[in-house]
């Protein structure tokens, strides 16, 4: 950016604030899309903390963020940790399971292979 009156620290702070606000907005939009109970209510907390709800919410977030052309890597990693499969992520992003895995799987290929007890040829 060359000589600028704006410091890199100020830009980094603004970017962090934008990330936090986008995350909060994405949570609210996921609630709206899922027709969730009123945020903060007992029903909302009860539903929000179930394993199926966590996975479903993450998949809805991914679908919304994908349509808005957001970077999905963090939410996809969280959805995978919550038990979402590549087919589910592909469905949320209008991709096939193979395409979504190819695009977002950060696991090294060697650790994805199952141990067969056979000697590898190559």
ABEGO torsion letter per residue (X at the ends): XEBBABBAAAAAAAAAAAAAAAAAAAAAAAAAAAGBBBBGBAAAAAAAABAAAAAAAAAAAAAAAAAAGBBAAAAAAAAAAAGBBAAAAAAAAGBBAAAAAAAABABBAAAABBBAGBBBAX
